[in-house]
C-alpha cells in the first residue's frame, strides 16, 4: 500500500457487510482495513496518512457510540461515518453532537456513501496538515530564548519597543535586536503574521511563559 493512499477502516460484525464495503472502497482507490469489533480497531496503530472510519452502531463488545467516545479522546481528528440499521433520531443526534461526520441508514446508497467517505478523508487530510503546522510552530517557538519569548509575547500584545524596554529593563536597541531574531526564527514576514502564529500557539505560549 502506498503511504499516501487514504485508509478506510470498516468496523462491522457482519462479514457480508464488510466484504461488500471492501469492494466499494477498493474500487474507489482507497485502502480498506476490515474489522469485526471495536476492540480490534483500538488494538491497531494509528494511520500516518488520511483516514476515516465506517462504524456500525451495534457491535458485540464495545458499541459504536462508546467507541466514538474513545476515539475522540485517543485519536482526535479521526472522521467517523456511522452505519446503522435503525436510524432513530436520538441515536443520530447523539452521534452528530459527538462529532460524527455522517450517519447512514442501511440500506444506504453507494453514491451517498462514497461522497461521505470522500468528505471524511478530506477532513482528515486537513486535520493532519493543521496538526503538522502546529507542531512546526511549537518547535520554532521552543527555539526562542526565554528573553525572545518574552519579547514575542509583548510584541503580539501590541506594546511598542519603548514600552517593552521599560518592562524588561533593557535598551530599545536590544529590544529591536531580540525582535528581529524572533521574526527570523519564527519565519514571520510581519507583525500581523507573528500575531496569527501566537494565536495558533495559544496555550503553548502560556505554558512556556
N, C-alpha and C positions, 0 to 999 in steps of 0.2 A: 504493500500500500504506500503510495506517495505521501510524504509528510504533509503536503498541502491539501490532501483530499479530506473534505469535511466528513466527520464521523456522525452517524445517526444511530444512537442506541435505541433498541427496542426492548422494553421490559413488559412481557405479557406471558401469562402461564398457559396460554392456548397455543399449542405448536402450530396449528394451521394458520393462525393469525400471524405468528412470527414468520413463517415461510412465505406467506403472501406479501407481507411488508418487505421482506428481504428482496424479492423480485422487483418490487416498485422502486426501492431505494437504490439498488444496483443499476437499474436501467436509467435512473436519473443521474448517475455518475458519482454518487456518494458511497461511503463505505459503511455497510450495516454491521452492527455488533448486536447479536440476539441473545437475550437473557430471559430466564423463566421466573426470576424472583428479584425483589428489591435488594435482598442481601447479596445476591450475586453481582448486582450493579455496584453496590457500595464497596465490594472487595476489589474492584478494578482500579488501576491507577487513573489519574485524570488524563484526559486527552490534551496534547500540546497545542493542537490547532483548533479551528472552529468545529463546534459540535452542537448537537441538541438531543433531546430525549423524548421518545414516544412512549408514553407511560399509561398502562392500564390502571384504572382506579381500583379494581378488585383483584388483589393478589393474595397468595396463600400465607405469607408470613407477615411482612410489613406492607400495609396497603399504600396505594399511590399517594394519597394526601399526606400520610405520615412521612413517606419518602421525600415528598416535596419539601417538608419542613427540614429534614436532614440535609437536603441538597442546598437549601437556602443558607444554612449555617456553614456547611463544609465546602460547597462549590458555587459560590456566588457568581452569577453571570451565565449559569447553565440554563438555556431556554427549555421549558417543558411544554410538550403538547400532550394533553390528556386525551385518552381514548376511553369512552365509556359506553356501556350498553344500556344505560339507564337515562343519563342526561337530565336528571332532575335539577330544578332551579337552585335549591340550596347548595348542592354539590358544586355546580358551575360557579356560583357566586363565591363560595369559599376558595375554590381553586384559582379563580381570577384575582381575587383580593390578595392571595398569597403570591401572586406574580406569574401565574401560568400564561404562556404565550397564546395558547388556544385550547379550547375544549371541543373535541369532535365526538359526535354520537354515532355508534355503529347502527346500520351500515353507513359509512361515510363515502363521499365522492372522492375518487382518487385525485382529480384535479384540485379539489379543495385541500386535500392532504399535501399535495406537492407544493402548493402555494404557502401553506403553513410552515412546512419544513424549510422552504427557501427563505422565508422571512425570519425564521428562528436562527438559521445558520448565519444570515447577515447580521442579526442582532448579536450573536456570539462573536463574530469576527470584529464587530465594532467594540464590544466589551473587552476583548483581548488586546486590541490596539490601544484602548484607553488605559488599561492596566499597565501595558508596556510603557506608555508615555509617562504615567505616574511614577513607575519605578525609575525611569531615567531622571525625572525631576528630583526625586528623593536622593538619588546618587549625586547629582550636581549640587544640591543643597548641602549634602553631607561633606562635599569637598571644600566648602567655605570654612574659613577660620571662625571661631566664636565671635570675634570682632566684626567680621564681614557679615555674619548672620544678624548681628545687632543692627548694623547699618542698613541691611536689606529690610528688616522689619520697619525701621523708621522711614526709609525712602518710600515704601509702599503705603505707609500711613500718611504720606503727604508732607512730611517735615522737610524743611529746607536745610541745606548744608550747614548754615549758621546755627540753626536750632539743634541739629544732630551733634555738632561740635560742642555746643554748650552742655548738652546732656551727658555726653561721653567724656568731656574734659580733654578734648584734643583739638588740634587746629583744623580750620576749614580745608587747608591744603591736604591734610591727612585724610579727612572725610572724602574729599574728591578722589584721592588715590584708592581708598577702600571701595568707593562707589564704582569706580572704573573696573576694579578687579571683580566685583560682584557681577557687573554686566557681562564681562567676558566669560567668567566661569559658568554663569547660568545660560549663556548664549542668548541673552536678551538684546533686542535691537533698539528698544526704547523703554521708558519708564512704564507706559501702559502695558507693554509686553511683560515686564517684570511683575507688575501688579496682577496680571492674569495668572502668571506662574505661581505667585504666592497664594492666590485664591485657590488654585488647584491643589497646592500642597496642604493648605488648611491645617489640620491637627498636627501634621508632621513638623511644621514650623513652631507651633505652640509647645510641643513636647521637647523639641531641641532647644527651645528657649530663646 
